[in-house]
Amino acid sequence: RISKDKMASSPSSPDKETIEGLFLEMRNHLLEKQQLEGTNDKIVISASFKLDSTTQTSMRTLHSASSPQYTMDLLALKLFMNSSSSSPSLPASNDPISSHDAFVILSLLVSYENTFSLSPSPEYLIAASRAVKSAAEQIASSSSLSSSNIEVSDEVLFTIIAQLAGENVEVSSNASMALIAFTKKLGKPLSDRIIPTIVQIWKAQQGKNDTICVVRCASAIIDLSCLGDAMMECAISSGAMDMLQNILIHDLEKDPLMVMSLLDLIEKMSNTLPMHAKRSKWLCSGPILKVLLNMAGGGIENDGEEMNGEITTNPDPILGGPALRLLSCLCRLAQRDESLFSSQEEGGSAHSRHLLVGFHRALHSFIYCNPRNSELERLALVDAISSFASSSPDAMTIVLDDPVLREGWLSLSVAQSKLKAVVLQSVANAIDPPKEVDANGDCVLPWSVPSNQIAMKLFNALSVVNESGGFGDDATKLVLTNAISPFVEIRLSSYALLKAIAKRGEGAQILLSHAGFFEFLTQRETSAETTKEGREAKHDIVIAILNSDARGLLADDTVKKLEDIVRQGPHYVKAVPWELATE
């Protein structure tokens, strides 16, 4: 028995040895009681279990000796250690409290908290969820622990997953994060146990019309599926992704707010890097794209119908915007893999054409149904059009040949500074798509890099759309004017566009033939950039010109001046003679 003298320590500074002694005392008493009743040597808390006075006394003593959080922190790590575990920061392998014992003690403290605590809130439940999440993250980040040292029993795993259906938001969030952390450490063997169990809970709660729990389960499934192809395959084979797809199709009118939440989750799924092959294939599958196009106003009853400029379906008043935003994300996926929008199962080129026509209609629907064209709506439109145009050469041609979409994307006439920056940056990204890293850590180049002809056509379209600004058909003048703007974001996006054009031989020649461009690069005193990012961006323009095909066509003195700038670096400042500095 623990002496009363040792219990004098306050809950704010509990003695670890004393607390673990109380754990052992509770465990031994429960085991003795069970053995007297003629059951096995493992403690089992059945439906007929009754809390006796001795166990209640131990729980009250534990409550007075330690805070709920400290108690749960000690128990949580014991939940996941098997008998062979050994780590300096984790329970030793000879710990008399097994994983099952820790689970029993934790369960009793949570279940019978009202018998020894007067707190109106479930302190032990919240503390347990925080402790389990912390233990999971600690175990996942530990390099000294292998999967053979970690034990996640079925009873513990099911209890964690069951919290997704609980009432407490923090507890369910902590449970989801703990599942993610453990899966990162243990991989497919654990995800194959987690995902089917979540699906069972999802089905049970869906029958009860518990929208909150359905969204939580979907969120956990999506977070897990983003960890790798093995997890995504399990999510597909378990039926989770079919359930998600069915909600998008059949609950559109019944519960649009839940569908909006799921669209946000799918958008997160499409933006999480690195991107994995099975995830991208599911995101760009025919059924998903079809329902998104219908929401966004791009639905076509007859796949073979010609594009005639008429709107056949109106965008959903609630879900149209989120669906268009998600379609924009999927178009960015298509920049990395041209096979995503050319499914052989649905007829290859016919499928691709259906998507082009559908998204084209959706963009027109968005413009038609948002005549006010507020800045927020314009930002969404610019993102959607630029993403669509960048997805393939055919899409870029459609946009550049459509005056309505061209105006909606490239117009700077009524744009505020941030919106101008977004427009210029989107053109830069379309001409020179940024590199990304795949699941293997390799740098991935987009397949749909526009040709020189299309890139220059887009660059010139910028001046055509904004000819009322006094730039005529001179796109270089327009960009240079914005490159000396007092607003940093406009200058940085202008530099990015100049760099994108300068990378191409024809573009570099056009820039250098413009009066004032060479001086803009070389005369640092008169056109000084004040920010570190701006100086580095201007320096990158010089490097792009020297690395382009136009270098061989430049005069020797021009090349020498540009090479001097590269050698001096982006932050070079001409030294002032000492005599002048002291006058």
C-alpha positions in Angstrom: 0.0 0.0 0.0 1.1 3.6 -0.7 1.9 5.4 2.5 -0.1 8.5 3.2 3.2 10.5 3.7 4.0 10.0 0.1 0.6 11.4 -0.9 1.5 14.8 0.5 2.8 16.0 -2.8 0.5 18.4 -4.6 -1.2 17.8 -7.9 0.9 20.6 -9.5 4.1 18.7 -8.7 3.1 15.0 -8.4 5.7 12.3 -7.7 6.0 10.0 -10.7 6.9 7.0 -8.5 3.9 7.6 -6.3 1.5 7.8 -9.2 2.8 4.7 -10.9 2.6 2.9 -7.5 -1.1 3.8 -7.5 -1.5 2.4 -11.0 0.1 -0.8 -9.8 -2.1 -0.9 -6.7 -5.3 -0.5 -8.8 -4.1 -3.1 -11.3 -3.3 -5.7 -8.6 -6.6 -5.2 -6.8 -8.6 -5.6 -10.0 -6.6 -8.7 -11.0 -7.1 -10.2 -7.5 -10.8 -9.5 -7.6 -11.1 -11.1 -11.0 -9.1 -14.2 -10.0 -11.3 -14.7 -6.9 -14.3 -14.6 -9.3 -12.7 -17.5 -11.2 -12.0 -15.6 -14.4 -8.7 -15.5 -16.4 -5.5 -13.6 -15.5 -6.3 -10.7 -17.8 -8.4 -7.8 -16.4 -11.7 -7.6 -18.3 -14.2 -4.7 -17.8 -17.4 -6.3 -18.9 -20.9 -4.8 -19.0 -21.6 -6.3 -15.6 -18.5 -4.7 -14.0 -19.2 -2.9 -10.7 -16.8 -0.4 -9.2 -16.0 -1.6 -5.6 -15.1 0.7 -2.7 -11.3 -0.1 -2.8 -11.0 0.9 -6.5 -13.0 4.1 -5.8 -10.7 5.0 -3.0 -7.6 4.4 -5.2 -9.2 6.6 -7.9 -9.9 9.4 -5.4 -6.4 9.2 -4.0 -5.0 9.4 -7.5 -7.2 12.4 -8.3 -6.0 14.2 -5.2 -2.3 13.4 -5.9 -2.1 14.3 -9.5 -3.7 16.4 -12.2 -5.8 14.6 -14.8 -3.3 15.6 -17.5 -0.2 14.3 -15.7 -2.0 11.0 -14.9 -3.0 10.5 -18.5 0.4 11.5 -19.8 1.9 8.6 -17.8 -0.7 6.2 -18.9 -0.8 7.1 -22.6 2.7 6.0 -23.4 2.2 2.7 -21.7 -0.8 2.1 -24.0 1.5 1.6 -27.0 4.5 -0.2 -25.7 4.9 -3.9 -26.0 7.0 -6.1 -23.8 10.1 -5.7 -26.0 10.1 -1.9 -26.2 13.1 -0.1 -25.0 13.7 3.7 -25.4 15.2 6.2 -23.0 12.2 8.5 -23.2 9.5 5.8 -23.1 8.5 3.1 -20.6 11.0 0.4 -20.0 10.4 -3.2 -21.2 10.1 -4.4 -17.6 7.2 -2.1 -16.8 4.7 -4.1 -14.7 1.9 -2.1 -16.1 1.1 -3.6 -19.5 -0.6 -1.9 -22.4 -3.9 -3.6 -21.5 -3.5 -2.6 -17.8 -3.0 1.0 -18.8 -6.0 0.9 -21.0 -8.2 -0.5 -18.2 -7.0 2.1 -15.7 -7.5 4.9 -18.3 -11.0 3.6 -19.2 -12.0 3.5 -15.5 -10.8 7.0 -14.8 -12.7 8.4 -17.8 -15.9 6.3 -17.3 -16.3 6.9 -13.6 -14.9 10.4 -13.3 -18.2 11.6 -11.8 -17.6 9.4 -8.7 -14.5 11.3 -7.6 -14.4 14.6 -9.4 -16.8 17.6 -9.1 -15.7 19.2 -12.4 -18.7 19.9 -14.7 -16.5 19.1 -17.8 -15.0 15.7 -18.7 -11.5 16.5 -17.6 -10.1 13.0 -17.8 -11.6 12.4 -21.2 -10.1 15.6 -22.6 -6.8 15.0 -20.8 -6.7 11.4 -22.2 -7.3 12.6 -25.8 -4.5 15.1 -25.4 -2.1 12.6 -23.9 -2.9 10.0 -26.6 -2.2 12.5 -29.3 1.0 13.6 -27.7 2.1 10.0 -27.2 1.4 9.2 -30.8 3.4 12.2 -32.1 6.3 11.3 -29.7 6.3 7.7 -30.9 6.0 8.7 -34.6 9.0 11.1 -34.3 11.2 8.7 -32.3 14.1 7.4 -34.4 15.0 4.8 -31.7 11.7 3.0 -32.0 10.9 0.6 -34.7 7.4 -0.8 -35.6 8.3 -4.0 -33.6 8.5 -2.0 -30.4 5.1 -0.4 -30.8 1.8 -2.1 -30.0 -1.6 -0.6 -31.0 -4.1 -3.2 -29.7 -7.5 -3.6 -31.3 -9.3 -2.3 -28.1 -7.1 0.8 -28.0 -7.4 1.5 -31.7 -11.2 1.1 -31.7 -11.6 3.4 -28.7 -9.5 6.1 -30.4 -11.5 5.8 -33.7 -14.8 5.8 -31.8 -14.0 9.3 -30.6 -14.7 10.5 -34.1 -18.4 10.0 -33.3 -18.2 11.7 -29.9 -19.7 15.0 -28.9 -16.5 16.8 -27.9 -14.8 18.6 -30.8 -11.3 18.6 -29.3 -11.4 15.0 -28.4 -12.4 13.9 -31.9 -9.7 16.2 -33.4 -7.1 14.8 -31.1 -8.2 11.2 -32.0 -7.8 12.0 -35.8 -4.3 13.5 -35.3 -3.3 10.5 -33.3 -4.4 8.1 -36.0 -2.4 10.1 -38.6 0.7 10.1 -36.5 0.6 6.4 -35.9 -0.1 5.6 -39.6 3.0 7.7 -40.6 5.1 5.5 -38.3 3.5 2.1 -38.9 2.3 2.5 -42.5 0.0 0.1 -44.4 -0.5 -2.6 -41.7 -2.1 -0.1 -39.4 -4.0 1.9 -42.1 -5.6 -1.4 -43.2 -7.0 -1.7 -39.7 -8.0 1.9 -39.2 -9.8 2.8 -42.5 -12.3 -0.1 -42.5 -13.2 0.7 -38.9 -13.8 4.3 -39.7 -16.0 3.2 -42.6 -18.1 1.1 -40.2 -18.6 4.1 -37.9 -19.3 6.3 -40.9 -22.0 4.0 -42.2 -23.6 3.7 -38.7 -23.7 7.5 -38.3 -24.8 8.1 -41.9 -27.9 6.1 -41.1 -28.6 8.4 -38.2 -28.2 11.5 -40.3 -25.3 12.6 -38.1 -23.8 15.2 -40.5 -21.0 16.2 -38.1 -19.7 12.7 -37.6 -19.9 12.0 -41.4 -17.7 15.0 -42.1 -15.3 13.9 -39.3 -15.0 10.4 -40.7 -14.5 11.7 -44.3 -11.9 14.1 -43.0 -10.0 11.3 -41.3 -10.2 9.1 -44.4 -8.9 11.9 -46.6 -6.0 12.8 -44.2 -5.0 9.1 -44.2 -5.3 8.7 -48.0 -2.9 11.6 -48.5 -0.1 9.7 -46.8 0.5 7.4 -49.7 -0.8 5.1 -52.5 -1.2 2.2 -50.1 -3.5 4.2 -47.9 -5.5 5.5 -50.8 -5.9 2.0 -52.2 -7.3 0.9 -48.8 -9.7 3.8 -48.8 -10.9 2.8 -52.3 -11.2 -0.9 -51.6 -13.0 -0.3 -48.3 -15.7 1.7 -50.0 -14.9 5.0 -48.3 -14.3 6.9 -51.5 -17.5 5.5 -53.0 -19.4 6.8 -50.0 -17.8 10.2 -50.4 -18.7 10.2 -54.1 -22.3 9.2 -53.4 -22.8 12.0 -51.0 -21.6 14.5 -53.6 -24.1 13.1 -56.1 -27.2 12.3 -54.0 -27.1 14.7 -51.1 -26.6 17.8 -53.2 -30.1 19.2 -52.6 -30.8 17.5 -49.2 -27.7 18.8 -47.4 -25.7 21.4 -49.4 -23.7 22.5 -46.4 -22.4 19.0 -45.8 -21.5 18.8 -49.5 -19.7 22.1 -49.2 -17.6 20.7 -46.3 -16.7 17.7 -48.3 -15.7 19.8 -51.3 -13.3 21.7 -49.0 -11.9 18.4 -47.8 -11.4 17.2 -51.4 -9.7 20.5 -52.2 -7.3 19.9 -49.4 -6.8 16.4 -50.8 -5.9 17.9 -54.2 -3.5 20.4 -52.7 -1.6 18.2 -50.3 1.9 17.5 -51.6 3.6 15.3 -52.5 0.8 14.0 -54.8 0.5 10.3 -55.3 -0.7 8.5 -58.4 -3.8 6.7 -57.1 -5.0 9.9 -55.3 -4.7 12.0 -58.5 -6.4 9.3 -60.6 -9.4 9.3 -58.2 -9.6 13.0 -58.1 -9.7 13.3 -61.9 -11.9 10.3 -62.4 -15.0 10.7 -64.6 -17.7 10.6 -61.9 -16.0 13.2 -59.7 -15.4 15.6 -62.6 -18.9 15.2 -63.9 -20.5 16.1 -60.6 -18.2 19.1 -60.1 -18.9 20.4 -63.6 -22.7 20.1 -63.0 -22.3 22.1 -59.8 -20.2 24.7 -61.5 -22.6 25.2 -64.4 -20.6 23.2 -67.0 -22.9 20.2 -67.3 -23.7 18.9 -70.8 -26.6 16.5 -71.4 -25.1 15.3 -74.6 -21.4 14.6 -74.6 -21.1 15.2 -78.3 -22.9 18.5 -78.3 -21.0 21.4 -80.0 -19.9 24.4 -78.0 -22.3 27.2 -79.1 -21.8 29.7 -76.3 -25.2 28.9 -74.7 -25.4 28.0 -71.0 -27.2 24.7 -70.6 -27.1 24.5 -66.8 -26.8 27.2 -64.2 -24.2 26.9 -61.4 -25.4 25.8 -58.0 -26.1 29.0 -56.0 -24.3 27.6 -52.9 -21.8 25.0 -54.3 -21.0 26.6 -57.7 -18.1 28.7 -56.4 -16.4 25.9 -54.3 -16.9 23.4 -57.2 -15.2 25.8 -59.7 -12.3 26.4 -57.2 -11.9 22.6 -56.8 -11.9 22.2 -60.6 -9.1 24.8 -60.8 -7.1 22.6 -58.4 -7.6 19.6 -60.5 -6.5 21.5 -63.6 -3.2 22.1 -61.8 -2.9 18.4 -61.3 -3.3 17.9 -65.1 -0.3 20.1 -65.6 1.9 17.4 -64.1 0.3 14.4 -65.7 -1.4 14.6 -69.1 -3.0 11.1 -68.7 -5.3 12.4 -65.9 -7.8 14.0 -68.3 -7.5 11.4 -71.1 -9.0 8.3 -69.5 -8.9 5.3 -71.8 -12.0 3.9 -70.0 -14.2 6.7 -71.2 -12.9 7.1 -74.7 -9.6 9.0 -74.4 -9.8 12.1 -76.6 -13.6 12.3 -76.3 -13.3 12.3 -72.5 -10.7 15.1 -72.7 -12.9 17.1 -75.1 -15.9 16.7 -72.8 -13.9 18.2 -69.9 -12.6 21.1 -72.0 -16.1 22.0 -73.2 -17.6 21.5 -69.7 -15.0 23.7 -67.9 -15.4 26.3 -70.7 -19.1 26.4 -70.0 -18.6 26.6 -66.3 -16.3 29.6 -66.6 -18.9 31.4 -68.8 -21.6 30.5 -66.3 -19.5 31.9 -63.4 -19.1 35.2 -65.3 -22.7 35.3 -66.4 -24.0 34.7 -62.9 -21.6 37.1 -61.1 -22.1 40.4 -63.0 -21.0 42.5 -60.1 -17.5 41.2 -60.5 -16.3 42.0 -57.0 -12.6 41.6 -56.1 -13.2 38.3 -54.3 -15.1 36.9 -57.3 -12.5 38.2 -59.7 -9.7 36.5 -57.8 -11.6 33.2 -58.0 -12.2 33.8 -61.7 -8.5 34.6 -62.4 -7.5 31.4 -60.6 -10.0 29.3 -62.4 -9.2 30.6 -65.9 -5.4 30.5 -65.5 -5.6 27.0 -64.0 -7.8 25.8 -66.9 -5.6 27.5 -69.5 -2.4 25.9 -68.0 -3.8 22.4 -68.0 -3.2 21.7 -71.7 -2.3 23.5 -75.0 -5.9 23.0 -76.2 -7.2 24.7 -73.1 -4.8 27.6 -73.5 -5.9 28.0 -77.1 -9.6 28.0 -76.1 -9.0 30.8 -73.5 -6.9 33.0 -75.8 -9.4 32.7 -78.6 -12.3 33.6 -76.3 -12.6 37.4 -75.7 -14.8 37.0 -72.6 -12.4 34.7 -70.8 -9.4 36.7 -72.0 -10.9 39.8 -70.5 -11.9 38.1 -67.3 -8.3 36.8 -66.8 -6.0 39.5 -68.1 -7.8 42.8 -67.4 -6.0 45.2 -65.1 -8.3 48.2 -65.6 -10.1 48.2 -62.3 -7.9 45.9 -60.4 -6.5 46.8 -56.9 -2.8 46.3 -56.2 -3.2 42.7 -54.9 -5.5 41.7 -57.7 -3.0 43.2 -60.3 -0.3 41.2 -58.7 -2.4 38.0 -58.9 -3.1 38.6 -62.6 0.5 39.2 -63.5 1.8 36.2 -61.4 -0.8 33.9 -63.0 0.4 34.9 -66.5 4.0 34.2 -65.3 3.0 30.8 -64.0 1.2 29.9 -67.2 4.2 30.8 -69.3 6.8 29.3 -67.0 5.0 26.7 -64.8 6.7 26.2 -61.4 8.4 22.9 -60.6 7.0 20.6 -57.9 8.3 17.7 -55.9 6.7 14.3 -56.3 6.2 11.5 -53.7 9.8 10.3 -54.2 11.3 13.7 -53.6 12.1 14.2 -57.3 11.6 17.5 -59.1 8.6 17.2 -61.5 8.4 19.3 -64.6 4.9 20.1 -65.9 4.1 18.4 -69.2 2.0 21.3 -70.5 4.7 24.0 -70.8 3.4 26.2 -73.6 5.3 26.6 -76.8 7.1 29.8 -77.7 4.3 30.7 -80.0 1.5 30.3 -77.4 3.6 31.9 -74.7 4.2 35.0 -76.8 0.6 35.1 -77.8 -0.4 35.1 -74.1 2.1 37.8 -73.4 0.8 40.0 -76.2 -2.8 39.4 -75.2 -2.0 41.1 -71.9 -1.5 44.4 -73.8 -4.4 43.8 -76.2 -6.8 43.4 -73.3 -5.4 46.5 -71.5 -4.9 48.7 -74.5 -7.1 51.4 -73.0 -4.4 51.9 -70.4 -2.2 53.7 -73.0 0.1 50.8 -73.7 -1.1 50.1 -77.2 0.1 46.7 -78.2 3.3 47.0 -76.2 3.2 44.3 -73.5 6.8 45.0 -72.4 5.9 48.6 -71.6 2.9 47.5 -69.6 5.0 45.1 -67.5 7.9 47.6 -67.0 5.4 50.2 -65.9 4.2 47.8 -63.2 7.8 46.8 -62.4 8.4 50.3 -61.0 5.1 50.4 -59.0 5.3 51.6 -55.4 3.5 48.4 -54.4 5.9 45.6 -53.6 3.5 42.8 -54.6 3.0 44.3 -58.1 6.8 44.7 -58.6 7.5 41.1 -57.6 4.8 39.7 -59.9 6.1 41.9 -62.7 9.6 40.6 -62.2 8.3 37.0 -62.3 6.6 37.7 -65.6 9.7 39.3 -67.1 11.8 36.3 -66.0 9.3 33.9 -67.6 9.5 35.8 -70.9 13.3 36.2 -70.7 13.8 32.4 -70.4 12.6 32.1 -74.0 14.9 33.3 -76.8 12.3 35.2 -78.7 11.0 36.8 -75.5 14.5 37.9 -74.4 15.0 39.6 -77.7 11.6 41.4 -77.5 12.5 42.6 -74.0 15.9 43.9 -74.8 14.7 45.6 -78.0 12.4 47.7 -75.8 13.8 51.2 -75.0 14.5 51.4 -71.3 14.6 47.6 -70.5 18.4 47.2 -70.6 18.8 50.3 -68.4 16.1 49.0 -66.0 18.4 45.9 -65.5 21.8 47.6 -65.4 21.4 51.0 -63.8 21.0 50.0 -60.2 21.4 53.5 -58.8 18.4 55.0 -60.8 16.2 52.0 -60.6 17.1 50.6 -57.2 14.9 47.9 -55.7 14.4 48.4 -52.0 13.4 44.8 -50.9 15.6 41.8 -50.7 13.1 39.6 -52.6 12.9 42.3 -55.4 16.7 42.5 -55.8 16.9 38.8 -56.1 14.0 38.6 -58.6 15.6 41.3 -60.8 18.9 39.4 -60.7 17.1 36.2 -61.8 15.9 38.1 -64.9 19.5 38.8 -65.9 20.4 35.1 -65.4 17.4 34.0 -67.5 18.5 36.2 -70.4 22.1 34.9 -70.3 20.8 31.3 -70.2 18.3 31.8 -73.1 18.9 31.2 -76.8 19.1 34.9 -77.3 22.6 35.2 -75.7 24.4 34.3 -78.9 22.6 37.1 -80.7 23.6 39.8 -78.2 26.4 42.3 -78.6 29.6 41.5 -76.7 29.4 44.6 -74.5 25.8 43.8 -73.6 26.7 40.2 -72.6 29.7 41.6 -70.6 27.5 44.1 -68.7 25.0 41.4 -67.9 27.8 39.0 -66.8 29.1 41.7 -64.5 25.7 42.0 -62.8 25.6 38.3 -62.3 29.1 38.3 -60.9 28.4 41.2 -58.5 25.3 39.5 -57.2 21.8 40.8 -56.5 22.7 43.0 -53.5 25.6 44.8 -55.0 25.9 48.5 -54.2 28.5 50.7 -55.8 31.0 52.0 -53.2 31.2 55.7 -52.6 34.7 57.2 -52.5 35.8 58.1 -49.0 36.4 61.8 -49.9 32.8 62.2 -51.2 31.3 60.3 -48.3 32.9 62.8 -45.8 32.0 66.0 -47.6 
